[in-house]
């Protein structure tokens, strides 16, 4: 772990325009600088850098943050890796905390496995290009498949010699321990005998995001039906197949740049598409998609097109797995290749322009694809059609975004010739079933044991901030240290100065109205804990926060194009500076925030009271009624302060 003092030195040294200008041509525009966004294709520059505030913001694609965030995004690095990148640029020695003995042992083992995998990678590459067996068998295979040398070298493919254990013997001669050869899966050891796992196979190294080899896939070249055609490394401390997609290291920049990822099945599919000039492609390597793989791709883009070359039966078997992609909020399209074609063969046949045109002309939204595919098997069977509707609606119901769900329901209504209201009802049934399943797993009991707070509808609680919450946070960050008003002290003539931050935090805690939004609560609590810390700078703290979501939010609130709430503006807005009228604005903002939250909370409490009645839980009824009366009291008070306007 990098110590705090070093992080501060890095952040202070990494001037945003200096960092960004290594990658983007910037031109001065007033107090800011302007350039073409490196994260998406644009013809008119919308990428703004503010040296005074230490942030960048693209008003085209929405990306924004500080110098650390920029390096994380541009170079696809983690937070610590980005800090080290900047430290190297500014010649800062990185000081890290001492690990425990257990951490050291684990780190040493992981590094040993990485080093062994790196040796294997170089060994297999050398054998492919320099040894007679490798050239005759391995290199011939790749050239028969029409792979160019530059493509083979880009993906660092190789060849493992045939025989009992030539690779293991070579590794041991170089000093690599059998313990680590076995743990990586490169060597299989049974009592007093050993053998190479990948003997006689062409090798496809699997890289992590940083480009280090963590595992291998090997293809047998002999015609032997008793042996698996493809063989992958087993799970290890450095390789978890459910968290990896093949080719992500080579594809990540193009995926980010084009904001699109193509997902294929095999290693050679990836190589062929890259060779054809389509580089934003990865492979699932024949395994069913997992949540971790989906989230890995989502780090670079929310848009994915899955390319199928199988028959309809195979495609139907894989449809359920795509629901996971929808559930993660990604935009999924499907492409079915012509009969008897796969991405490997079709990319070689069509080339980049032809394949790209085919994709654009034929890729289909997943829900439409699934509906049309399943409709073929229903014909005039009403029972089969009813099952189809339920199947399609199960996919629609997992989509987290309400607006996207509504669009799909409208489209499904047309395709299935079913009334929209019927489909909405089915979606609600599915969502209730999902909720009941969660409760059955103990979530209801866990919620009862925790401090009870009225439920807020999921879409409001999780997905987006309310406008009032954003305004509240902006003022909390911008003015928390500003004096708001004075209170009389206990001694005559003595006064106590109350800051904006103290007042805003106390007002929400007093009525127990702190937002349930996780990012809101983190910011709120961080400010609260640092109210008496004279060195605490809210803007710097949150813009350079290690949580990228918090950093992005703070950047958006700080950026000049952040649209201030119309809640407190009248007659076209104030002419005074905000800091000059905080005594008017801050109470107004707090009251508007409270009014909105109460409007959302009261119906939820009414529902909870009704449920408690039905369950004969009268202690809960009394508890919820007490909450309800307290909120109604606050509502009445706010109504008077706001002149009834906000409570309607």
C-alpha positions in Angstrom: 0.0 0.0 0.0 1.3 3.4 -0.9 1.6 5.7 2.1 -0.6 8.8 2.4 2.3 11.3 2.2 3.5 9.8 -1.1 0.0 10.0 -2.5 -0.2 13.6 -1.6 3.2 14.4 -3.3 2.0 12.6 -6.5 -1.3 14.4 -6.6 0.4 17.8 -5.9 2.9 17.2 -8.7 0.6 15.8 -11.3 -0.7 19.0 -12.9 -3.7 18.0 -15.0 -2.8 19.8 -18.2 0.7 18.5 -18.2 -0.5 14.9 -17.7 -3.3 15.1 -20.4 -1.1 16.9 -22.9 1.1 13.7 -23.1 -1.9 12.1 -24.9 -4.1 15.0 -26.2 -3.3 18.2 -28.1 -4.7 21.0 -26.0 -5.5 24.6 -27.0 -6.1 27.4 -24.6 -9.8 28.5 -24.4 -10.2 31.2 -21.8 -9.1 29.9 -18.4 -9.5 26.3 -19.6 -8.0 24.1 -22.3 -9.8 22.3 -25.1 -9.0 19.2 -27.1 -10.4 16.1 -28.9 -11.5 13.5 -26.5 -9.3 10.4 -26.4 -12.1 8.2 -25.1 -14.5 8.5 -28.0 -14.6 9.5 -31.6 -15.6 13.1 -32.1 -15.3 15.8 -34.8 -15.8 18.8 -32.6 -13.7 19.1 -29.5 -15.7 18.8 -26.3 -12.9 17.6 -24.0 -12.1 20.4 -21.4 -9.2 20.6 -19.0 -9.4 23.0 -16.1 -5.8 23.7 -14.7 -7.2 25.8 -11.9 -9.5 23.1 -10.6 -7.3 20.2 -11.5 -9.9 18.3 -13.5 -10.8 17.1 -17.0 -14.4 16.7 -18.3 -15.7 15.5 -21.7 -19.1 16.9 -22.4 -19.5 14.5 -25.3 -19.0 11.1 -23.6 -19.3 12.3 -20.0 -15.9 11.0 -18.7 -14.3 13.2 -16.2 -12.0 13.3 -13.2 -8.5 14.2 -12.0 -5.0 13.4 -13.3 -5.1 10.0 -11.6 -8.5 9.2 -13.1 -7.2 10.2 -16.5 -4.3 7.8 -16.4 -6.5 5.0 -15.0 -9.0 5.5 -17.9 -6.5 6.0 -20.7 -4.0 3.3 -19.7 -6.6 1.0 -18.2 -4.8 0.9 -14.8 -5.9 0.4 -11.3 -5.7 3.3 -8.8 -2.4 2.2 -7.3 -1.0 1.4 -10.7 -2.0 4.9 -11.9 -0.3 6.5 -8.9 2.9 4.6 -9.6 2.7 5.6 -13.3 2.5 9.3 -12.3 5.2 8.8 -9.7 7.5 7.5 -12.4 6.7 10.5 -14.6 7.5 13.0 -11.9 10.5 11.1 -10.4 8.8 10.4 -7.1 10.0 7.5 -5.0 7.0 5.3 -4.0 7.0 4.3 -0.4 4.7 1.5 0.5 3.6 0.1 3.8 5.3 -3.1 5.0 3.1 -6.2 4.3 2.5 -8.8 7.0 4.3 -12.1 6.8 1.2 -13.8 5.5 0.7 -11.1 2.8 4.4 -11.4 1.9 4.1 -15.2 1.5 1.0 -14.9 -0.6 2.5 -12.1 -2.8 5.7 -14.1 -3.2 3.8 -17.2 -4.3 1.7 -15.2 -6.8 4.9 -13.6 -8.2 6.6 -17.0 -8.4 3.6 -18.4 -10.4 3.7 -15.3 -12.7 7.5 -15.8 -13.2 7.0 -19.5 -14.1 4.2 -18.6 -16.5 6.4 -15.9 -18.1 9.2 -18.5 -18.6 6.7 -20.9 -20.2 5.5 -18.2 -22.6 9.0 -17.5 -23.8 9.9 -21.2 -24.0 6.8 -22.0 -26.2 7.4 -19.0 -28.4 11.1 -20.0 -29.0 10.1 -23.5 -29.7 7.5 -22.4 -32.3 10.0 -20.2 -34.2 13.4 -21.8 -33.7 13.0 -25.6 -33.1 12.4 -28.0 -36.0 9.4 -29.7 -34.4 7.8 -26.3 -33.6 8.3 -25.0 -37.2 7.2 -28.2 -38.8 4.1 -28.8 -36.7 3.1 -25.7 -34.9 4.1 -23.0 -37.4 2.7 -25.0 -40.2 -0.7 -25.2 -38.4 -0.9 -21.4 -38.0 0.2 -20.7 -41.6 -2.3 -23.3 -42.9 -4.9 -21.2 -41.1 -3.6 -18.1 -42.9 -2.3 -16.3 -39.8 0.4 -13.8 -40.6 3.6 -13.6 -38.6 2.7 -10.2 -37.1 -0.6 -11.6 -35.8 1.1 -14.6 -34.2 3.7 -12.4 -32.5 1.0 -9.9 -31.3 -0.8 -12.7 -29.4 2.5 -14.5 -28.5 1.4 -17.9 -29.6 3.8 -20.8 -29.3 4.2 -24.6 -29.4 4.7 -27.1 -26.5 7.0 -30.0 -27.6 5.6 -33.5 -27.7 6.8 -36.1 -25.3 6.5 -37.0 -21.6 8.1 -33.9 -19.9 10.5 -31.9 -22.1 9.2 -28.6 -21.0 9.2 -29.5 -17.2 12.8 -30.8 -17.5 13.9 -27.6 -19.3 12.2 -25.5 -16.6 13.8 -27.4 -13.8 17.2 -27.1 -15.4 16.7 -23.3 -15.4 16.0 -23.5 -11.6 12.2 -23.3 -11.6 10.7 -25.4 -8.7 8.3 -28.3 -9.5 6.0 -26.9 -6.8 5.2 -23.8 -8.9 5.2 -25.7 -12.2 2.5 -27.9 -10.7 0.5 -25.0 -9.2 0.3 -23.2 -12.5 -0.9 -26.5 -14.1 2.0 -26.5 -16.6 3.2 -29.8 -15.1 1.1 -32.7 -13.8 2.7 -34.6 -10.9 1.6 -38.0 -9.5 3.6 -39.6 -6.8 7.0 -40.3 -8.5 6.2 -39.3 -12.1 5.6 -36.1 -13.9 4.5 -35.1 -17.4 3.8 -31.9 -19.4 0.1 -30.9 -19.4 0.3 -29.3 -22.9 2.6 -31.7 -24.7 2.2 -31.6 -28.5 -0.1 -28.6 -28.6 -0.1 -25.1 -30.1 -0.2 -22.6 -27.3 -2.4 -19.5 -26.8 -1.2 -17.5 -23.7 -3.9 -15.9 -21.6 -2.9 -12.4 -20.5 -4.2 -10.3 -17.6 -5.0 -6.6 -18.1 -1.4 -5.6 -17.4 -0.2 -8.0 -20.2 1.3 -10.7 -17.9 0.6 -14.3 -18.8 -1.5 -16.1 -16.1 -2.6 -19.2 -18.0 -2.6 -21.0 -21.3 -4.9 -22.7 -23.8 -3.5 -25.5 -25.9 -4.9 -27.1 -29.1 -4.0 -30.6 -30.0 -3.0 -31.2 -33.6 -3.2 -35.0 -33.7 -6.4 -36.7 -34.9 -7.2 -38.5 -31.6 -10.9 -38.5 -30.5 -9.9 -39.7 -27.0 -8.0 -36.5 -26.3 -9.7 -33.1 -25.7 -9.2 -30.8 -28.7 -8.6 -27.8 -26.5 -7.1 -27.8 -23.0 -6.9 -24.9 -20.6 -4.8 -24.3 -17.5 -6.5 -25.3 -14.3 -7.6 -22.7 -11.6 -4.6 -21.3 -9.7 -3.8 -18.4 -7.4 -3.2 -16.2 -10.5 -5.9 -17.6 -12.9 -9.6 -17.8 -12.4 -11.2 -18.7 -15.7 -14.6 -17.2 -14.6 -12.9 -13.8 -14.3 -11.0 -13.8 -17.6 -11.8 -13.2 -21.2 -9.2 -14.1 -23.9 -7.7 -11.2 -25.7 -8.7 -8.4 -23.3 -5.2 -7.1 -23.0 -4.8 -6.7 -26.8 -8.4 -5.4 -27.3 -8.9 -3.0 -24.3 -7.8 0.2 -26.0 -9.9 -0.4 -29.1 -12.9 -1.4 -27.0 -12.6 1.9 -25.0 -12.0 4.0 -28.1 -14.9 2.5 -30.2 -17.1 2.0 -27.1 -18.0 -1.4 -28.4 -16.9 -5.0 -27.7 -17.5 -8.1 -29.9 -17.6 -11.4 -28.1 -16.7 -14.6 -29.9 -16.1 -18.1 -28.8 -12.6 -19.2 -29.6 -8.9 -18.2 -29.7 -8.6 -18.3 -33.5 -11.8 -16.2 -33.9 -10.0 -13.4 -32.0 -6.8 -13.7 -34.0 -8.6 -13.7 -37.3 -10.7 -10.7 -36.5 -7.6 -8.7 -35.3 -5.9 -9.7 -38.5 -8.8 -8.4 -40.5 -8.5 -5.1 -38.7 -11.3 -5.6 -36.1 -9.5 -5.3 -32.8 -12.2 -4.7 -30.3 -12.9 -8.4 -29.8 -12.5 -10.9 -27.0 -13.5 -14.6 -26.5 -15.3 -16.5 -23.8 -13.1 -19.5 -24.7 -16.0 -21.8 -24.9 -17.3 -21.3 -21.4 -20.6 -19.9 -20.3 -20.5 -16.2 -19.6 -20.1 -15.2 -15.9 -20.9 -12.0 -14.0 -17.2 -11.4 -13.4 -16.4 -11.7 -17.2 -19.3 -9.3 -18.0 -18.1 -6.8 -15.4 -14.5 -7.0 -16.8 -15.8 -6.0 -20.3 -18.1 -3.4 -18.8 -15.0 -1.6 -17.4 -14.3 -0.6 -21.0 -17.7 -0.3 -22.6 -21.4 -1.0 -21.8 -22.0 -2.1 -25.4 -21.5 -5.7 -26.5 -22.3 -7.7 -29.6 -22.2 -11.5 -29.2 -21.3 -13.3 -32.5 -22.8 -16.7 -32.9 -21.8 -19.4 -35.5 -23.7 -22.3 -34.0 -27.0 -23.8 -35.0 -30.3 -22.6 -33.5 -30.3 -25.4 -30.8 -26.9 -24.3 -29.5 -27.9 -20.7 -29.5 -31.1 -21.4 -27.6 -29.1 -23.3 -24.9 -26.9 -20.2 -24.4 -29.7 -17.6 -24.3 -30.2 -17.8 -20.5 -26.6 -16.8 -19.9 -27.2 -13.5 -21.8 -29.7 -12.5 -19.1 -26.7 -11.9 -16.9 -25.4 -9.4 -19.4 -28.8 -7.6 -19.3 -28.9 -7.7 -15.5 -25.5 -5.8 -15.4 -27.2 -3.0 -17.4 -25.3 -3.6 -20.6 -26.6 -3.0 -24.1 -26.6 -6.4 -25.8 -26.8 -7.2 -29.5 -26.6 -10.5 -31.3 -25.1 -11.4 -34.7 -25.8 -14.7 -36.4 -23.2 -15.5 -39.1 -24.1 -17.2 -42.4 -24.5 -20.9 -42.4 -21.3 -22.9 -42.0 -19.3 -19.8 -41.2 -17.5 -18.8 -37.9 -15.7 -15.5 -37.1 -12.4 -17.1 -38.0 -13.5 -18.2 -41.5 -15.7 -15.2 -42.2 -13.1 -12.6 -41.2 -10.6 -14.2 -43.6 -13.2 -14.3 -46.4 -14.6 -10.8 -46.0 -11.8 -8.7 -44.6 -12.3 -5.8 -42.3 -14.6 -3.6 -44.4 -16.8 -6.5 -45.5 -17.1 -8.1 -42.0 -17.8 -4.7 -40.4 -20.5 -3.9 -42.9 -22.1 -7.4 -42.3 -22.1 -6.7 -38.6 -23.7 -3.3 -38.9 -26.3 -4.6 -41.3 -27.2 -7.7 -39.4 -26.6 -7.3 -35.7 -29.9 -7.4 -33.8 -31.0 -6.2 -30.4 -31.0 -9.3 -28.1 -34.6 -9.1 -27.0 -35.8 -8.9 -30.6 -33.4 -11.7 -31.6 -34.7 -13.9 -28.8 -38.3 -13.2 -29.5 -38.0 -13.9 -33.2 -36.0 -17.0 -32.6 -38.4 -18.5 -30.2 -41.5 -17.4 -32.2 -40.4 -19.9 -34.9 -41.2 -22.8 -32.6 -44.6 -21.6 -31.4 -46.5 -21.6 -34.8 -50.2 -21.5 -33.9 -49.8 -23.2 -30.5 -51.2 -20.8 -27.8 -49.7 -22.7 -24.9 -46.2 -22.5 -26.6 -46.7 -18.8 -27.2 -47.6 -18.2 -23.6 -44.4 -20.0 -22.6 -42.5 -17.8 -25.1 -44.0 -14.6 -23.6 -42.9 -15.7 -20.1 -39.4 -16.6 -21.3 -38.9 -13.2 -23.1 -40.4 -11.2 -20.2 -38.0 -13.0 -17.8 -35.2 -11.4 -19.8 -36.8 -8.0 -19.8 -37.5 -8.1 -16.1 -33.8 -8.3 -15.2 -32.9 -5.1 -17.0 -32.1 -2.6 -14.2 -32.9 0.6 -16.0 -36.7 1.5 -16.0 -36.7 3.5 -19.2 -34.8 0.7 -21.1 -37.3 -1.9 -19.8 -40.2 0.3 -21.0 -38.7 0.5 -24.5 -38.3 -3.2 -24.7 -41.8 -3.8 -23.5 -43.1 -1.6 -26.2 -41.1 -3.5 -28.8 -42.1 -6.9 -27.5 -45.7 -5.8 -27.6 -45.4 -5.3 -31.4 -43.4 -8.5 -32.0 -45.7 -10.7 -29.9 -48.9 -9.0 -30.7 -49.7 -8.7 -27.0 -51.1 -5.6 -25.2 -48.4 -3.6 -23.4 -50.4 -3.6 -20.2 -50.3 -7.4 -20.1 -46.5 -7.4 -20.6 -46.1 -4.7 -17.8 -48.1 -7.0 -15.5 -45.9 -10.0 -16.4 -42.8 -7.9 -15.7 -44.1 -6.9 -12.3 -44.8 -10.5 -11.5 -41.3 -11.5 -12.5 -39.8 -8.7 -10.4 -41.9 -9.7 -7.4 -40.7 -13.2 -7.8 -37.1 -12.1 -7.9 -37.8 -10.0 -4.7 -39.5 -13.0 -3.0 -36.5 -15.2 -3.9 -34.1 -12.8 -2.3 -36.3 -12.6 0.8 -36.4 -16.4 0.9 -32.6 -16.3 1.0 -32.7 -14.4 4.3 -32.6 -10.8 3.1 -35.9 -9.9 4.8 -34.6 -11.2 8.2 -31.3 -9.3 7.7 -33.2 -6.1 7.0 -35.4 -6.5 10.1 -32.3 -6.9 12.3 -30.7 -3.7 10.9 -31.9 -0.2 11.7 -35.2 0.2 10.0 -35.6 2.9 7.5 -38.6 3.4 5.1 -38.0 1.8 1.7 -37.5 4.1 -1.2 -38.4 2.7 -4.6 -35.3 0.9 -6.1 -35.0 3.0 -9.2 -34.8 6.1 -7.0 -32.6 4.6 -4.3 -30.0 3.1 -6.5 -29.9 4.3 -10.1 -29.7 8.1 -10.1 -29.4 11.0 -7.7 -32.4 13.2 -7.2 -31.9 16.7 -8.3 -32.2 17.9 -4.7 -29.5 15.5 -3.6 -27.1 16.9 -6.2 -27.7 20.5 -5.2 -27.3 19.5 -1.5 -23.9 17.8 -2.3 -22.7 20.7 -4.4 -23.3 23.2 -1.6 -21.9 20.8 1.0 -18.6 20.4 -0.9 -18.3 24.0 -2.1 -19.3 25.8 1.0 -19.0 23.4 4.0 -16.3 25.6 5.6 -18.0 28.9 5.0 -19.6 30.6 8.1 -23.4 30.6 7.9 -24.6 32.4 11.1 -23.7 33.0 14.7 -25.4 31.6 17.9 -25.3 33.1 21.3 -22.9 31.3 23.7 -23.5 30.4 27.3 -21.5 33.5 28.4 -23.2 36.9 27.8 -21.6 38.5 24.7 -20.0 35.2 23.6 -21.0 33.8 20.2 -20.5 30.5 18.4 -19.9 30.5 14.6 -21.9 27.8 12.7 -20.5 26.7 9.4 -22.5 25.6 6.3 -21.3 22.1 6.7 -22.3 21.8 10.4 -25.8 23.2 9.7 -26.5 21.0 6.6 -25.3 17.8 8.4 -27.2 18.5 11.6 -30.4 19.3 9.7 -30.5 15.9 7.9 -29.5 13.9 10.9 -32.0 15.6 13.1 -34.9 14.4 11.0 -33.2 11.1 10.0 -33.4 12.0 6.3 -29.9 11.1 5.0 -30.1 9.7 1.5 -29.9 6.0 1.0 -27.7 6.5 -2.1 -24.4 4.9 -1.2 -22.2 7.6 -2.8 -24.2 10.3 -1.0 -23.7 8.6 2.3 -19.9 8.2 1.8 -19.5 11.9 1.0 -21.9 13.0 3.8 -20.0 10.9 6.4 -16.5 12.0 5.2 -17.5 15.7 5.5 -19.0 15.0 8.9 -15.9 13.3 10.2 -13.6 16.1 9.0 -15.6 19.2 10.1 -13.1 20.0 12.8 -10.1 19.1 10.6 -8.7 22.5 9.5 -6.6 20.9 6.7 -9.5 19.1 5.2 -10.3 20.4 1.6 -13.6 18.8 0.5 -13.0 19.5 -3.2 -9.5 18.0 -3.3 -10.5 15.1 -1.1 -13.3 14.0 -3.3 -12.0 14.9 -6.7 -8.9 12.8 -5.9 -10.9 10.1 -4.1 -9.7 6.5 -4.7 -13.4 5.5 -5.5 -13.7 6.4 -9.2 -17.5 6.9 -8.9 -17.1 9.5 -6.1 -14.3 11.2 -8.0 -16.4 11.4 -11.1 -19.4 12.8 -9.2 -17.3 15.5 -7.5 -15.8 16.4 -10.9 -19.3 16.7 -12.4 -20.4 18.9 -9.5 -17.3 21.1 -9.9 -17.4 21.4 -13.7 -18.6 24.7 -15.1 -21.4 23.1 -17.1 -23.0 21.6 -14.0 -26.6 22.9 -14.3 -27.6 24.3 -11.0 -31.0 23.4 -9.7 -34.0 25.5 -10.6 -35.4 24.9 -7.1 -34.1 28.0 -5.6 -33.9 30.3 -8.7 -36.5 32.9 -9.3 -37.0 35.5 -12.0 -34.2 34.1 -14.1 -31.7 33.6 -11.2 -29.9 35.6 -8.6 -27.5 38.3 -9.6 -25.6 38.0 -6.3 -22.8 35.5 -5.8 -23.9 32.3 -4.0 -21.4 32.8 -1.2 -23.0 36.2 -0.4 -26.5 34.8 0.2 -25.8 31.5 1.8 -28.1 32.4 4.7 -31.0 32.4 2.2 -29.9 29.5 -0.1 -28.7 26.9 2.3 -32.0 26.6 4.4 -33.9 26.7 1.1 -31.9 23.8 -0.4 -32.2 21.8 2.8 -36.0 22.3 3.0 -36.5 21.4 -0.7 -34.4 18.3 -0.2 -36.4 17.2 2.9 -39.7 17.9 1.1 -38.8 15.6 -1.8 -37.5 12.8 0.4 -40.6 12.9 2.6 -42.9 12.7 -0.5 -41.1 9.5 -1.5 -41.0 8.0 2.0 -44.6 8.4 3.2 -46.2 6.0 0.7 -43.6 3.3 1.5 -44.3 3.6 5.3 -48.1 3.3 4.6 -47.4 0.1 2.7 -45.2 -1.1 5.6 -48.0 -0.4 8.1 -50.5 -2.4 6.0 -48.1 -5.3 5.8 -47.5 -5.3 9.5 -51.3 -5.3 10.1 -51.6 -8.3 7.8 -48.8 -10.1 9.6 -50.3 -9.2 13.1 -47.0 -7.6 14.0 -48.5 -4.8 16.1 -45.2 -3.7 17.6 -44.1 -2.9 14.0 -47.4 -1.2 13.3 -46.8 1.2 16.3 -43.2 1.7 15.3 -44.1 2.6 11.7 -47.0 4.8 12.7 -44.7 6.7 14.9 -42.3 7.3 12.0 -45.3 8.3 9.8 -46.5 10.9 12.4 -43.0 12.3 12.8 -42.6 12.7 9.0 -46.1 14.3 8.7 -45.0 16.8 11.4 -41.9 17.6 9.5 -43.9 17.8 6.3 -46.3 20.3 7.8 -43.4 22.4 9.1 -41.8 22.4 5.7 -45.0 23.2 4.0 -45.3 26.4 6.0 -41.7 27.4 5.3 -42.0 26.7 1.6 -45.4 28.3 1.3 -47.1 24.9 0.3 -45.4 25.1 -3.1 -43.0 22.1 -2.7 -45.4 19.8 -1.0 -47.9 19.6 -3.9 
